[in-house]
Amino acid sequence: MISLLVKETLYINEVILGTAFGVLIGPYGVNVFDPRSWGDQQDGITLTVMRLILVSGLFAAGIELPCAYMKKHARSLLVMVVPTMTFGWFVVAGGLRLLTPSALHPSSALCIAACLTPTDPVTCVAITRGKFAEKHVPESIRDILTAEAAANDGLAYPFLSISMYLLVDTVGVAIGKGFVIGWLYEVMFGSLLGSIIGLLFSKLMKLSHRRGLMDRESYIAQYLALAILTTGITSGLGADDLLASFAAGCAVAWDGHFKAQTEGDTFASVIDCVLNCCCFIYIGAWLPFSSYNSAELGITPWRLVVLMIAILLVRRIPPLLLLYRFVPEIPSWKEALFSGHFGPVGTLYHFVRGLCQSSEVLQMGVSAVFVSTMARTRLPLPPVGLPENPQQMLAATIEPIVSFVVLGSILVRTLPLIGSFHPRPYRLRWRRSFHTILQCRQRVRKKRYHYLG
């Protein structure tokens, strides 16, 4: 009922409000919704919720790209995704090792870094959707960032696989398994399978449309139906369901027929808003605040804050500033800086306002929670006492570290509000209103004296 006031005046979006509401109703608030009270089922439910949100967002991202976008911009996307992710992976792992030298094994640091490396397509809508984004952000930047966020989200699988194999195997064996299982099977096979599913259903939908067997509402329903079908098939085969959903979306919209049939409809935006709200309410209730101060595990608040600041500053910005010359869609260092951080550090005031007004400042949230939860399902349960091996240590520390960085990225969204809020216009408005009231009172008094006289 007051969404327009909140978005247009206060520049607060559903991510911040949803997380705050989740914390309020969660175990550290009024305690009416506690995901951790579900016991052993909690990780499985969290993984399913995050997967549903991600695959729907990835499928929609593939559909919203221009026709045959991946074919025309494959080189630029490859330059942006692989070096940036690799750099961020090693930087985050190095920061973890520096801050917790005795607690985390190097392979454990790489595993946690794999959770924090990908950007998030669900929250990437800040610079790809909305009137402000369309007005102030070039279309080429919006498209390449949408494609990058979707692609590197799915590419978190091989980074996580290599890190997990390093915990139990030698370096050579781990890299070999990571390449064969992580890259060839999960990524390549998953992408191919998603593309086949998307192309097949694209042909079937066009055939049904020509014969008058399919209406507009059925096209719109495919946003969820095809995304869920694709992730069900690929995850059942053990492939990369996130990248498969994105590939299916790109394949469905390859020739522009699907976009032509659904153009102008707001159903996808409504579903996206509802899913985002539910997702971040869940994350707010899921956050483990009591685990942010565990000195025996090497986790202390100051270490987490330093890690979060380091991630925000050096995870993406340096590689994109070095590589933007090889990406024609990014014409200057200003756009590279904007693309690297999506707003809050050193960019223009209008970009800051646009990001606050739309949806997201930092691209870290749902993906990090999903990948970290998936890693926990492959690890032994955290011990009651102190961990006895690197696997148990990783199981005990991955959730607090990743969740704090996610929480920090959400809180950082409120910082641009300080720069975007200028009290002077409100003071001037109040002064004008006050003077108007005085003038009206004076007129009333004059009329009253005139009638009495």
Residue, then its C-alpha position, 0 to 999 in steps of 0.5 A: m500500500i505504501s510501496l511507491l512511497v518507500k521506493e521513490t522517496l526513501y529509496i528502500n527496496e524489498v531486499i532490505l525490507g524483506t531481510a529486516f522483516g525476517v530478522l524481526i519474526g525470526p529466532y532473534g526477534v519475536n520467534v514466530f519463524d525459525p528455519r533452524s528449528w527444523g533440525d536435519q531438514q533445515d539445510g535441505i529446505t534452505l537449498t530448495v528455496m534458494r534453488l527455486i529463486l535462482v532458477s526462476g531468476l536465471f531463466a528470466a534473465g536468459i529470456e530478457l536478453p536480446c535475440a541470440y545475445m550469447k552468440k554475438h557477445a560470447r567473447s566479451l562474456l568469456v573475458m568478463v566471467v572467467p578471469t574475474m571469477t578466478f581472481g575473486w576466488f583467490v583473493v577471497a581465499g587469501g583474505l580468509r587465510l590472512l585473517t584466520p591463519s590457524a583455523l582454516h585449511p587452505s582448501s577450506a578457504l578456497c571452498i568458502a571463497a567459491c561461495l562468495t565468488p559468483t554474483d547474483p542474477v536475482t539481485c542484479v535487477a537493480i541495473t537492468r530493470g526499472k525506469f531509473a535503470e533504463k534512463h541512466v544505465p546504457e543498454s549494453i551495460r545492462d545486458i552484459l551485466t545480466a549475462e555475466a551475473a547469470a553465467n558466473d552464478g552457474l560457474a560456481y559449481p566447478f570452483l566448489s567441486i575443486s575445493m571440495y576434492l582438495l580436502v580429500d585428494t592430492v592437488g593433481v587428482a583434485i584438479g583432474k576430478g574438478f575438470v572432468i566432473g565440474w567443468l565437462y559434466e556439470v557445466m558443459f553437459g548442463s549447459l547443453l542439456g538446458s539449451i536442448i530443452g529450451l530449443l525443443f520447447s521453443k519449437l513446440m510453443k511456436l507449433s502450438h501457437r500457429r495451430g491456435l492451441m496455445d494462448r498468451e497466458s500459457y506463454i507467461a506461465q512458462y516463466l516458472a514451468l520451464a524453469i522448474l522442469t529444467t532444474g528438475i531434469t538437470s539436478g536429477l542427472g547431477a549437472d549444473d541446474l543453474l546454468a542449465s536454466f539460464a541456457a534454457g531461457c536464452a534458447v527459448a528467446w533465441d529467435g524473439h518469438f517468445k518475447a513477442q508473445t509476452e511483451g508488455d506483460t507484468f506477470a514476470s515482474v510480479i512473480d519476481c517481486v513476490l519470490n524476492c520478498c519471500c526469499f529475503i524474509y527467509i534469509g533474515a530469519w535464517l541468519p545465525f547471529s550467535s555464530y558471529n563471535s566464536a573465538e574458538l573457530g577463529i571467527t570474531p566480529w572484527r575479522l568478519v568486518v575486515l573480510m567483508i570490506a576487503i571483498l567489497l573493494v577488491r573482489r571485482i573492481p581490479p580485474l574489470l578495470l584491467l580487462y574492460r579494454f577487451v570488452p567492447e560493451i564497456p567503453s571507459w573506466k567509469e563504466a568498468l568501475f560501475s560494473g565492478h562494484f555496481g554503485p556504492v564506491g566512487t561512482l556517480y550520484h545518479f547511479v547510487r540513487g538508481l541502485c537504491q531505488s531499484s533493488e540491489v547494490l551488491q551482487m551477493g546474496v541468494s547465490a552465496v546462501f545457495v552454494s554454501t548450503m550445498a557445500r554443507t550438505r556434502l560435508p559431515l555435520p558440525p561437531v558439538g565440540l571443537p572440530e577435529n579435522p578440516q572437513q569438520m572445521l569447514a562445516a562449522t565455519i562456512e555458514p557464519i562467514v558466508s551469512f555475515v558477508v551476505l548480511g553486510s552486503i545488504l546493510v551496505r545498501t543503506l549507506p548510499l541513502i546517506g549520500s542520496f538524502h539531501p535535507r535542504p529540499y525538505r527544509l525549503r519545502w517546509r519553509r514554503s509550506f510554513h509561509t503558505i500557512l502564515q499567508c492563509r492565516q493573515r488572509v483569514r484575519k483580514k476577512r474577519y476584520h472586514y466583516l466585523g468592521 
